[in-house]
Amino acid sequence: MKSNYFLGNGCFEVREEPIPAVGENDVLVRVAACGICGTDVHIYHGDKGSAEVHPPVVLGHELAGVVEKVGGRVTAVQVGDHVAVDPNLYCGKCPYCQTGRKQLCTHLYAIGVNRNGGFAEYCVAPQTQCYRLHPEIPLEYGAMAEPLACCIHGIDRLHLRTGDTVCVIGGGAIGLLMLQLAKLSGASRVIVSEPVAMRREIARQLGADLTVDPVHENLAERIEACLGVPGVDAVIECVGNTLAVQQAFEAAKRGTSVLLFSVPKPYTTHPLDLMAVYQKELTVLGSMINPDTQARAVALINSGSIRLKEIITHAYPLSRLKDAILMQMSSESLKVVLKPGL
C-alpha cells in the first residue's frame, strides 16, 4: 500500500509498505477520504497538534472509508461497512479521564497525529473508534464527522437557548458547520462575519440571516441594525487570530458567552479588556476536540441534517498532499479532502 509520511520541516514522502496487520480489537479501513484540518496546517509549519508529533508519521485524522478486515474480537462493525473514524484516544487513568473530562487527558494521543492515520490507502483503528455510516452517504461526508463532532462539543459548551442570537466569526468550513449547528439548536438569528465573498455567499445558502464583510463594514453596527439591540447572545470565534478575537468581544452584548473555538498558533496572546468582561459579565470559553460527540455527528450526517456538499470544495490524490495543505491554507477553499483512490 502507499502511505504519505510527514518527515518534518514541511516535507512529505510517499512510501510503499505492507498493509498493516490488525489486532484482535482492530479494524482495517480502506481510506476513501481524509480531510485536511487546520491542525494539519499547524503541524506542517512545525507546531504541535492536539498531541506532540514525532516524524516520520502518517498524518490525517479526519477519515472515513470501508472496512476491509476486522480482528477476531470485533463486533461493532463488519467487512464492507462504511465507517467514520474518531481519531482521539485517551489513557483512561489520569485525573481528567477519571472525572469525565477525557478531552483534557494528559496522555492524549490520536490517529493521524502521533499514530499513523488517514493520509494512506489503509489505516488501522480500534473498533471503539469506528462509527457506521449509511451506505448511501458519500464517504467524503464521513470525513467531516470528526470536525463536526468537535463543533458539537463547542455548541454544548455554549448552552444555547431556543431563540438566542448568534454571531459566528469566520466563514470557513468550521464556521459553516457552527452556523448550521446553531440553527439546529434553535437560534433565532445567526450572523456570519467573513471577509471572503465566496464564503459569505455559501453562508447565506446555508442559512445565515446576515453576512458581514468585517474589512469594509463595522460588525457591531451591522449587528445592531439587524437585531435592534447592541450585540448577540452568543459568539463563536472560528478564525484563530487576534483581530477575529477582538471582533468576537465587540459582537458580545451584556451577559454573552464567547466561545474561542479556533486553534491558534502556539503562544498567541490577546489583550483582554477586563473591565468589559466585568461590566458585560461575559463568559469566555475554550473547546477541546470531541469527547463523546462522534456518534451524534455521524447521526446528523446519516440523517442529512447537515449540508456538507457546499463545504467540501477540493479533492486531491495521495501523491499531492502538500498541494492539498497549501490549498487548505488558501481563501479559495473551504474544506479540502485527500482521496487515496484518485
N, C-alpha and C positions, 0 to 999 in steps of 0.2 A: 504494500500500500504506500501511498505518498502522504507525507506529513510536511508541513511548512514550519520549521523551527525558528523561533526568535533567538538570536545569538547575542543580543545586547547591542548598544550603540546604533540603533535604528536598522540593524541588518537582519535579514531572514535567509534561510536556506531550505530548499525543498529536498527532502531525503526520501529514498526508497527503503522501506523497512518492513519486517514481518507484521502481519496483523496481530495485535496484542491478544494474549490469552485472557480468558475470563475466569475469575474466581467463582466459588460456589454461590455467592450472592451478587454477582456482577452481571451486567448486560452489555453486550457489544452492539453499539449503534452505528449503522452506516449513515454518515452525516449527509443530510440533504441541504442544509442551510445553517450558517452561523453568522450572527450579526457582529458588526464592528461597533464596539462600545467606546464611550468616552474614556473608560478605564484603559482600554487597549491603546488609545492615543497617548494617555499619560505614560504607560509602560514603554511605548515606542520612544518617547522622549527621555526615558531614563528614570521616571518616577515610579513609586510603588503602586500596586493595585490595591484591592481590598486586603491583600496579604503580600508579603515580600515575594518578589520574583527572582528566581535564580536560573538564568540562562545556562545552557540551552534548554528551552521548553517550548512546547506547542501551546500557544495561546488560544483564545476563543472560548468564551463561557456562555454565549447566548446561542445554544444549539438545539436543533431538532433533527430527527431522522427516523430511520426504520430499524426495528430490532432485527439484528442478523443472527444473534446467538445468545443463549442465556445459560447461566450457571445452574448447577444441579439443585440448588435450594430456591431458585427464583420462582415466585408465584404471582408477583404483581403484574407482569407483562409476559407476552409470549412472542415467538418469532413471527415477524410480519406486522406487528403493531407499529403504529406511528406514535412517536413519543417526543415530548419536550423535556429537556434535562434541566433540573435545578442544580447549578454547579457548586453551591455553597455547602461546605461540610464543617462540622463542629466537633469539639472534643468531648462534650457531654460531661466533663468533670470539673471545669473551672467554676468559680462562683457565679458567673453570669449565666452559663448553661444551666446550673442547678437552681437558679431563681427565675427561670422563664424568660431570659433575655439573651438568647443564644446568638443573636446578631452581633453582640458585643464580645463574643468568645475570644479569649486571649490566645487561643491556638487555632483560630480560623484558618482553613485552607480551602482552596477552590479548584475545581476542574477548569482548566484554561487559564489559570493564574500561576499556581505553583505545582500543578499536576497536569499532565498533557490533556489538551482539550480539543476543541472542535475545528481548528484550522488544519484538518486532516481528513482523509477519506473515512476513517473509522475512529471511534472513541469509546473507551470503556467507562461505565458509570455504575455505581451501586444501584440495585433495584429500587432502593428507597428514594432515589433522586429522579426516577423516570415516571412521567405523567402521560397518560394516554390521550392522544388527540383523535378526534373523529377522522376517519379515513378521507372524507371529502374536504377537509380543511387543508389549504395549501401549506406545505411544510415550512415555507419561509415565514408564514404567520406563527407557526410554532416556535420559531427562533425569537419571536418577540415576547414569549411568555416570561422570561426572566426579567427583562426591563419593566414589563407591565406589573409583575409581582412586586418589584421594588417600588413602583409608583403606588400600588395599593397600600403598601406599608406606610408610605408617606401620607396618603389620604387618611388612613386610620389614625395617624398621629395628630392630624388636624381636628378630628372630631367635627366634621362639617355637619351643619344642621340644615334640614329642608328649608329652602328659601334664602339661604346665605348667598351673598355676592362674593365672587372670587376673581382675583387677578392673577394670571399666570404670566410670569416674566420669562420670555423666551419661547419661541415657536418652533424649536427643533423637535426631534422625534419624542423626547421626553415631555416637553411642554404640550405636545398634541395629545399624548396619552393622558396627561393630567387634565387637560381640557375635557376630554370625554369622561374620565372618572368623576370629575366634579359635577358634570351634568347628570351622570347616573346616580350620584349621591344626593341629588335634589337641589343643586344650586339654581337660583332663580336667574342669575346673570353671570356669565363668565367673560371676562375681558382678557385679551391676549396682547401683550406688548412685545413686538418683534420688528427689528429694522429691515428684514429682507422681505420684499414684496411677495415673492413666490410663497413664502411660509405664511404670510398673513392671509393670502388667498386660500390656502389649504385650511388654515384655522377657521376661516369663515365657512368653508364647505363642511367642516366637522362640527359646526355648531356654535362657534364663538359669537356672542351677541355684539361685541365691539372689538375691533383690532386697532392698535395704535402703533404708529411709527415713532419710537422714542427719540430718534435722531432729529426729526423735524417737528414733533408735536410734544406738548407738555402732558405727560401721563396723568398727573394729579388733576389737571384742569379738565382733561377729556373724561376722566372717571366721574368727576363732579357733574359735568354737563350731562353725562349719560344717566347717572343714578339719582341726581338731585341732592346728594349728600357727599361730603368730602371723604373719600376713601371707601374701601371694601371690607367685608367681614373676615376674609382670609386671603393671604398672599402666598403664592407658590413660586419660588425663585428657581429657575432651571437653566441657568447660564454658566455661573461659576466665576464671574469676575466682579470686581468691586463696584463698577458702575451699575451692574444689574442689582446687586445687593442694596445699593443706595436707592435705586428706583423702587425696590420692594418695600423699604421702610417709608418712602414717600407715599406709596399707594395705600398704606395702612391707616385705617381710621382708629379711633379710640376702642380699646378692647380687642384688637385684632390679633390673630395668630399669624406669624410669619414663618413659613417653612423654607429653610435654606436647604433645598434638596440636591442641588448640583454637587458634583465632585470637583472642587477647586484644585489648583496646583498646590502642592505641599507648601506650608508656611505662608500662604496668602493671608493677609490680615485686612481688617476693615475698621476704620474709626467709628465707634458706636456712640451715637448721641444718647447718653444715659438719661438726660432729662426727658427726652422724647419717650424713651422706654418707660420711665416713671409716670409721666403725665398722661400718656396714652394707655398705660397699663398693658403694654404689649407682651405677648408670649412669643419667644424665639425658639424654634425647634430645629433639630437636625433629624436626619433619617438615614439609617444604615441598612443596606441590602434588603433581603426579602424573607424575614422569619415567618415560616408557616403561611405564606401567601401565594405560593406557586400554584396550589390546587385551584384557588379562586381565579387566578389569572387564566389558567387553562380552561376553566369553566366559562369564563367570559369569551374567550376565543372560540371555544366549541359552540357556544350559543349564537355567535355572530353579533354580540352586543358591542364589540369594539371594532371600529373600522381601521384596518391596517393597510389596505391596498394603497391608499394615498400616501402613507408614511414611508413605505419601502420604495425608495427611488432608484437604487442602483444595485446591480449584482455583478460580481467578479469571480473568475475561476481561481482555484487554489494557488496557481503559479503567480497571480498578480495581487498577492496580499498587500504588499507595500503600496501599490496603486490604490487599493481599496481603502487603506488607512488614510492616505492623503486625500481621497475623495470625501471620506467622512469628516475631515477637518475643513472641507470647503463649504461655503454658503450655498453651493449648487445642490447639495444633497440634504436629505433628512436622515433616513436610515439606509446604510449600505450593508449588504449581506455578501458573504462569501459562499459560493456553491461549488463544492468539490466536483460535482458531476458535469460542470460546464466544460 
